[in-house]
Amino acid sequence: MSHKPHNHADERTPLINGGAEPSGSGNDAIIENGGSKAWAFFLDSSRTPGQDSDSFAVRSLVHGWHITKVTLLSNYVNILLPTVPIGIIAGHMGWGATAVFTINFFAIIPLAAVLSFATEEISLKLGETMGGLLNATFGNAVEFIVSIVALKDGQIQVVQSSMLGSILSNLLLVMGMCFFFGGLRHRGRSGEGSEQVFSAAVAQSTCSLMTLSSASLVIPAALYAVLDQSGSDEKTSSILVLSRGTAIILLVLYVMYLVFQLRTHSNLFDAELQAAADHDGESEEPTMGPIASAAVLVVTTILVAVCADFLVGSIDEIVEGGYISKSFIGLILIPIVGNAAEHATAVVVAIRNKMDLAMGVAIGSSIQIALFVTPFLVIVGWIIGQPMTLHFETFETVAFAVSVLVVTYVVGDGRSNYLEGAMLLGLYTIIALAFLAAPSGALDKAGP
């Protein structure tokens, strides 16, 4: 017997016939071969039988199925993908606002996971620098798409709340869960507790940027309060000019941050990159080609835009019912949609004691929102004639500033434990309760 058939028999013989007979004998070989092919066709993300067929039509169909299969098997939350067509049907047929909002809410969660998967697949082919830039650009694509749709619809408060909510969910909820569950898993023995360690230098530099972004919201709020108190008629135009100028400065700083992280001071991020390599070592090679990944990216982006359009369109009717406020929808619910898969990844790697990677996900996503997405939306509003500004509602601004202050103190020593995680989760819950308890419309600001 040749060596190759023997290896093939050993691979799955115990699962098929319990090793009673060699895989090459009788009906057992047929059953095993058929079962193996069926498994490969439906559940093996590395290969699909028929890709080497002599028929071009067969190869094309099989290749299309392989791309679809790899995408479907990329994340557990993809089990929610059937809600995508249901959500689109609900929106087109004019089902109730609550049904449309709820179904499309759950539909965007797996689409966000697919979007993240396709982006990562393309990044693996582009190298570290371009891959990092692509991830920085598309890392928060769902929030960006939902915000663009809401901005075109004039839902500026929803846009502002969702931007702030994304930052808070990453800084408090995700980081808190990483610290809490990772700290419990690696707490050490009773009386001899241990802490998890991450790069304090990276955490401090990114927290400094978050403090700057906090100042970019506090200054417009303070200026508006002064102009409003003095009775100035120019406060609207003044806030717009300040916000647009600040947005340009923040975008420049974000580009400088990318150069700092990916080029000039990449050595500071070596621990994080090494943790990422350790975590993803088995998937260093992409499972899809760049063209296929780009096709998945385009199709998913279109589906996200459609579902987001129906979701945003149902917000006003839900708010009018008095059950929930726009601020709570933007601050709590929409960020959950866009970040669910990313959040789960951060918590998993924290439990595996890869804290630099977990911190990179949590703080890195916050930096993207604060220094890139939010300022860019101000510029987009400027282009399409929507008065999107950096003057957020006062309570939102205060909540953001306090959160950045607490996070800066917590991560300053480069060590974490489950108590610090519980503190961050507690602050996030307090903020969420405050927005939930506030009557609908009570937190609406009077100006831009």
C-alpha positions as MATLAB code, in Angstrom:
seq = 'MSHKPHNHADERTPLINGGAEPSGSGNDAIIENGGSKAWAFFLDSSRTPGQDSDSFAVRSLVHGWHITKVTLLSNYVNILLPTVPIGIIAGHMGWGATAVFTINFFAIIPLAAVLSFATEEISLKLGETMGGLLNATFGNAVEFIVSIVALKDGQIQVVQSSMLGSILSNLLLVMGMCFFFGGLRHRGRSGEGSEQVFSAAVAQSTCSLMTLSSASLVIPAALYAVLDQSGSDEKTSSILVLSRGTAIILLVLYVMYLVFQLRTHSNLFDAELQAAADHDGESEEPTMGPIASAAVLVVTTILVAVCADFLVGSIDEIVEGGYISKSFIGLILIPIVGNAAEHATAVVVAIRNKMDLAMGVAIGSSIQIALFVTPFLVIVGWIIGQPMTLHFETFETVAFAVSVLVVTYVVGDGRSNYLEGAMLLGLYTIIALAFLAAPSGALDKAGP';
ca = [
       0.000    0.000    0.000;
       1.378    3.405   -0.916;
       2.094    6.026    1.728;
      -0.358    8.649    0.446;
      -3.525    6.484    0.596;
      -2.496    5.296    4.054;
      -2.316    8.899    5.339;
      -5.677    9.667    3.798;
      -7.244    6.624    5.488;
      -5.897    7.521    8.904;
      -7.288   11.064    8.733;
     -10.978   10.188    8.948;
     -11.286    6.392    9.314;
     -12.149    6.500   13.075;
     -14.989    8.941   12.402;
     -16.516    6.877    9.616;
     -16.078    3.198   10.285;
     -14.345    3.041   13.648;
     -11.253    1.546   12.105;
     -12.946   -1.811   11.463;
     -11.674   -2.034    7.902;
      -9.181   -0.139    5.758;
     -10.687    2.873    4.054;
      -9.986    1.443    0.658;
     -12.227   -1.604    1.125;
     -15.815   -2.115   -0.028;
     -18.734    0.147    0.784;
     -16.962    1.756    3.750;
     -14.553    3.481    1.373;
     -17.459    4.840   -0.645;
     -19.225    6.091    2.489;
     -16.040    7.663    3.823;
     -15.147    9.266    0.520;
     -18.640   10.672    0.081;
     -18.765   11.938    3.655;
     -15.350   13.569    3.317;
     -16.348   15.287    0.075;
     -19.615   16.496    1.568;
     -17.775   17.883    4.577;
     -15.242   19.607    2.335;
     -17.949   21.011    0.066;
     -20.097   22.494    2.836;
     -17.891   23.027    5.910;
     -14.225   23.227    4.886;
     -13.257   26.882    4.486;
      -9.823   26.006    3.026;
     -10.991   24.082   -0.056;
     -14.046   23.118   -2.063;
     -14.179   20.041   -4.349;
     -14.593   21.009   -8.011;
     -12.332   24.074   -8.060;
      -9.948   22.237  -10.394;
     -12.673   21.019  -12.784;
     -11.987   21.081  -16.522;
     -15.295   22.879  -17.102;
     -15.118   26.669  -16.832;
     -18.788   26.860  -15.824;
     -18.284   24.340  -13.013;
     -15.148   26.108  -11.805;
     -16.945   29.454  -11.764;
     -19.928   28.110   -9.828;
     -17.725   26.254   -7.351;
     -15.511   29.306   -6.868;
     -18.577   31.439   -6.184;
     -19.802   28.906   -3.643;
     -16.347   28.751   -2.038;
     -16.306   32.530   -1.498;
     -19.823   32.394   -0.079;
     -18.943   29.471    2.202;
     -15.759   31.101    3.508;
     -17.691   34.279    4.258;
     -20.539   32.454    6.012;
     -18.144   30.428    8.164;
     -16.005   33.431    9.150;
     -17.885   34.262   12.366;
     -20.465   32.705   14.669;
     -22.704   35.797   14.542;
     -23.318   35.069   10.848;
     -26.130   32.838   12.059;
     -28.101   36.118   12.107;
     -27.650   36.686    8.343;
     -31.227   35.504    7.513;
     -32.444   38.690    9.222;
     -30.884   40.723    6.374;
     -33.456   39.832    3.665;
     -36.232   39.848    6.288;
     -35.219   43.352    7.369;
     -35.161   44.612    3.774;
     -38.583   43.075    3.124;
     -39.925   44.623    6.342;
     -38.692   48.039    5.267;
     -40.086   47.799    1.736;
     -43.468   46.484    2.871;
     -43.852   49.123    5.564;
     -44.089   46.936    8.633;
     -44.348   48.705   11.977;
     -41.488   50.999   13.005;
     -40.568   48.780   15.953;
     -40.374   45.666   13.759;
     -38.370   47.447   11.050;
     -35.929   48.892   13.579;
     -35.488   45.636   15.513;
     -35.013   43.346   12.499;
     -32.584   45.682   10.746;
     -30.779   46.207   14.053;
     -30.004   42.484   14.224;
     -29.330   42.346   10.468;
     -26.473   44.839   10.667;
     -24.630   42.828   13.362;
     -23.553   39.932   11.072;
     -22.984   42.350    8.181;
     -20.512   44.202   10.415;
     -18.713   40.922   11.096;
     -18.532   40.105    7.356;
     -17.277   43.621    6.623;
     -14.517   43.213    9.207;
     -13.592   39.781    7.807;
     -13.358   41.016    4.201;
     -11.262   44.003    5.259;
      -8.845   41.749    7.130;
      -8.571   39.412    4.127;
      -7.554   42.304    1.883;
      -5.160   43.646    4.525;
      -3.195   40.380    4.592;
      -2.204   40.934    0.952;
      -1.250   44.602    1.288;
       1.496   44.417    3.891;
       1.730   46.029    7.323;
       1.534   49.709    6.366;
      -1.219   49.612    3.774;
      -3.050   46.905    5.722;
      -2.995   49.053    8.828;
      -4.273   52.042    6.872;
      -7.097   49.964    5.374;
      -8.100   48.651    8.795;
      -8.006   52.176   10.158;
     -10.256   53.351    7.340;
     -12.776   50.490    7.344;
     -12.533   49.440   10.982;
     -15.620   51.442   11.858;
     -17.328   51.227    8.477;
     -20.755   50.308    9.863;
     -20.934   53.316   12.174;
     -19.720   55.478    9.305;
     -22.368   54.189    6.884;
     -25.184   54.466    9.443;
     -24.040   58.004   10.277;
     -23.899   59.061    6.619;
     -27.464   57.812    6.116;
     -28.624   59.582    9.285;
     -26.789   62.779    8.308;
     -28.492   62.863    4.892;
     -31.786   62.382    6.746;
     -31.012   65.379    8.988;
     -30.675   63.214   12.117;
     -27.675   65.167   13.404;
     -28.337   64.322   17.047;
     -28.386   60.596   16.227;
     -25.077   60.980   14.364;
     -23.441   62.798   17.266;
     -24.778   60.356   19.842;
     -23.658   57.318   17.809;
     -20.150   58.742   17.438;
     -19.885   59.409   21.152;
     -21.509   56.046   21.916;
     -18.945   54.202   19.801;
     -16.118   55.874   21.695;
     -17.668   55.189   25.105;
     -18.509   51.574   24.256;
     -14.881   50.950   23.289;
     -13.335   52.859   26.182;
     -15.681   51.672   28.939;
     -17.664   48.612   27.834;
     -15.057   46.755   25.758;
     -12.040   47.690   27.843;
     -14.022   47.050   31.015;
     -15.022   43.566   29.829;
     -11.416   42.846   28.785;
     -10.109   43.881   32.196;
     -12.924   42.103   34.062;
     -12.964   38.710   32.327;
      -9.210   38.693   31.672;
      -8.593   39.669   35.299;
     -10.844   36.913   36.604;
      -9.144   34.345   34.380;
      -5.648   35.429   35.450;
      -6.322   36.564   39.020;
      -3.784   34.188   40.576;
      -4.198   32.343   43.840;
      -6.163   33.719   46.772;
      -3.966   36.088   48.752;
      -1.385   36.164   45.956;
      -3.344   37.918   43.233;
      -1.743   38.782   39.902;
      -2.451   41.458   37.301;
      -2.352   41.504   33.525;
       0.256   43.682   31.823;
       0.140   45.794   28.650;
       2.230   48.561   27.080;
       1.811   51.651   29.250;
       3.577   53.833   26.647;
       1.063   52.939   23.926;
      -1.893   53.360   26.295;
      -0.683   56.762   27.455;
      -0.048   58.106   23.943;
      -3.492   57.048   22.759;
      -5.157   58.365   25.929;
      -3.454   61.708   25.257;
      -5.103   61.762   21.838;
      -8.450   60.912   23.456;
      -7.994   63.820   25.881;
      -7.368   66.085   22.894;
     -10.537   64.854   21.197;
     -12.418   65.494   24.453;
     -11.125   69.074   24.418;
     -12.345   69.430   20.821;
     -15.895   68.835   22.113;
     -15.611   70.869   25.320;
     -14.365   74.032   23.569;
     -17.330   74.339   21.119;
     -19.764   73.669   23.999;
     -18.099   76.350   26.127;
     -18.041   78.863   23.262;
     -21.716   78.250   22.493;
     -22.626   78.760   26.168;
     -20.739   82.088   26.278;
     -22.242   83.347   23.014;
     -25.717   82.226   24.056;
     -25.406   83.995   27.394;
     -24.293   87.220   25.705;
     -27.248   87.031   23.313;
     -25.076   86.929   20.203;
     -26.881   86.313   16.926;
     -23.727   84.898   15.360;
     -23.410   81.821   17.580;
     -24.627   79.420   14.908;
     -22.137   80.527   12.267;
     -19.344   80.798   14.866;
     -19.845   77.198   16.009;
     -19.911   75.986   12.399;
     -16.641   77.776   11.578;
     -14.986   76.491   14.760;
     -16.195   72.915   14.179;
     -15.084   72.760   10.562;
     -11.666   74.219   11.317;
     -11.231   71.845   14.265;
     -12.306   68.900   12.110;
      -9.545   69.635    9.591;
      -6.961   69.861   12.388;
      -8.134   66.551   13.903;
      -7.896   64.816   10.520;
      -4.316   66.060   10.123;
      -3.485   64.777   13.610;
      -5.009   61.412   12.733;
      -2.763   61.100    9.680;
       0.213   61.974   11.890;
      -0.907   59.306   14.372;
      -0.956   56.698   11.583;
       2.559   57.693   10.523;
       3.654   57.548   14.170;
       2.146   54.099   14.690;
       3.011   52.457   11.388;
       6.304   54.139   10.476;
       8.422   56.310   12.735;
       7.600   54.758   16.141;
       6.325   51.337   15.152;
       8.759   49.846   17.703;
       6.461   51.060   20.499;
       3.705   48.878   19.080;
       5.856   45.752   18.624;
       4.236   43.946   21.561;
       0.785   44.538   20.120;
       1.848   43.380   16.660;
       3.475   40.277   18.149;
       0.303   39.480   20.087;
      -1.697   39.831   16.895;
       0.678   37.474   15.109;
       0.394   34.933   17.918;
      -3.382   35.103   17.862;
      -3.746   34.894   14.101;
      -0.766   32.680   13.337;
      -2.926   29.966   11.821;
      -4.615   32.414    9.425;
      -1.659   34.461    8.163;
      -2.508   33.445    4.596;
      -5.787   34.874    3.303;
      -8.545   32.374    2.516;
      -9.894   34.556   -0.311;
      -8.167   36.471   -3.073;
      -8.159   40.287   -3.090;
     -10.747   40.513   -5.890;
     -13.131   38.157   -4.086;
     -12.591   40.026   -0.805;
     -13.255   43.345   -2.521;
     -16.462   41.927   -4.041;
     -17.642   40.766   -0.607;
     -16.736   44.194    0.783;
     -18.767   46.012   -1.879;
     -21.840   43.755   -1.586;
     -21.800   43.916    2.216;
     -21.399   47.691    2.213;
     -24.448   48.034   -0.035;
     -26.490   45.740    2.245;
     -25.389   47.696    5.327;
     -26.429   50.947    3.642;
     -29.878   49.529    2.766;
     -30.490   48.131    6.260;
     -29.173   51.347    7.832;
     -31.570   53.391    5.698;
     -34.565   51.436    7.015;
     -33.228   51.502   10.583;
     -32.678   55.268   10.598;
     -36.002   55.876    8.867;
     -37.854   54.191   11.726;
     -36.189   56.172   14.521;
     -38.526   59.184   14.510;
     -41.652   57.050   14.835;
     -40.118   55.065   17.712;
     -39.096   58.252   19.533;
     -42.563   59.763   19.055;
     -43.973   56.752   20.894;
     -42.123   58.010   23.963;
     -40.525   54.658   24.789;
     -36.933   55.645   24.093;
     -34.908   58.769   23.278;
     -32.778   59.534   20.241;
     -29.788   59.950   22.515;
     -30.179   56.416   23.907;
     -30.594   54.951   20.405;
     -27.464   56.701   19.185;
     -25.363   56.336   22.318;
     -26.119   52.723   23.265;
     -27.946   50.764   20.555;
     -26.207   51.768   17.299;
     -22.658   51.218   18.676;
     -23.682   47.690   19.711;
     -24.686   47.030   16.094;
     -21.384   48.099   14.624;
     -18.996   46.700   17.197;
     -20.456   43.382   18.386;
     -17.996   41.097   16.569;
     -15.036   43.366   17.308;
     -15.980   43.482   20.996;
     -16.128   39.693   21.228;
     -12.671   39.410   19.656;
     -11.164   41.844   22.167;
     -12.602   39.954   25.144;
     -11.411   36.576   23.814;
      -7.812   37.746   23.360;
      -7.882   39.383   26.819;
      -8.906   36.056   28.353;
      -5.930   34.538   26.503;
      -3.747   37.152   28.263;
      -2.909   39.057   25.059;
      -3.676   42.445   26.574;
      -1.733   44.563   24.078;
      -3.913   43.262   21.272;
      -7.082   43.768   23.346;
      -6.043   47.337   24.186;
      -5.258   47.965   20.534;
      -8.813   46.992   19.584;
     -10.460   49.026   22.349;
      -8.425   52.239   22.317;
      -7.521   52.014   18.617;
     -11.179   51.971   17.589;
     -11.870   54.949   19.856;
      -9.060   56.900   18.207;
     -10.480   56.119   14.755;
     -13.910   57.425   15.735;
     -12.676   60.515   17.584;
      -9.965   61.687   15.189;
     -11.171   60.383   11.832;
     -14.842   59.428   11.550;
     -16.375   62.283   13.565;
     -14.302   65.081   11.945;
     -14.874   63.545    8.524;
     -18.637   63.589    9.106;
     -18.381   67.298    9.926;
     -16.706   67.820    6.523;
     -19.330   65.631    4.795;
     -22.100   67.689    6.441;
     -20.365   70.808    5.174;
     -20.375   69.405    1.631;
     -24.023   68.238    1.584;
     -25.375   71.273    3.426;
     -26.099   69.697    6.829;
     -24.970   71.758    9.889;
     -23.042   68.915   11.542;
     -20.816   70.403   14.256;
     -18.629   69.366   17.177;
     -21.046   71.063   19.580;
     -22.553   68.009   21.238;
     -25.308   68.083   23.835;
     -23.881   69.296   27.162;
     -24.521   66.118   29.135;
     -22.958   63.992   26.379;
     -19.861   66.198   26.407;
     -19.525   65.942   30.191;
     -19.998   62.148   30.116;
     -17.301   61.838   27.457;
     -14.819   64.064   29.312;
     -15.329   62.190   32.606;
     -14.933   58.822   30.858;
     -11.643   59.821   29.216;
     -10.379   61.087   32.591;
     -11.249   57.816   34.359;
      -9.752   55.651   31.596;
      -6.524   57.682   31.620;
      -6.105   57.059   35.346;
      -6.955   53.358   35.051;
      -4.512   52.494   32.231;
      -1.697   54.764   33.388;
       0.303   52.057   35.180;
       0.157   49.531   32.322;
      -1.521   46.919   34.544;
      -5.129   45.757   34.884;
      -7.302   43.573   37.099;
     -10.948   42.575   37.359;
     -11.742   45.362   39.863;
     -10.653   48.037   37.380;
     -12.761   46.281   34.752;
     -15.779   46.369   37.073;
     -15.200   50.097   37.617;
     -15.251   50.834   33.886;
     -18.353   48.672   33.363;
     -20.031   50.415   36.290;
     -19.386   53.868   34.797;
     -20.722   52.750   31.406;
     -23.883   51.377   33.059;
     -24.401   54.632   34.984;
     -24.123   56.666   31.773;
     -26.490   54.294   29.933;
     -29.030   54.511   32.779;
     -28.839   58.303   32.690;
     -29.708   58.419   28.991;
     -32.399   55.760   29.408;
     -34.001   57.606   32.327;
     -33.982   60.976   30.555;
     -37.370   61.789   28.945;
     -37.442   61.750   25.161;
     -36.357   65.130   23.829;
     -35.138   66.411   27.213;
     -31.488   66.149   26.144;
     -31.997   67.809   22.760;
     -29.825   70.875   22.403;
     -31.264   74.120   21.158;
     -28.559   74.968   18.663;
     -25.985   73.443   16.291;
];
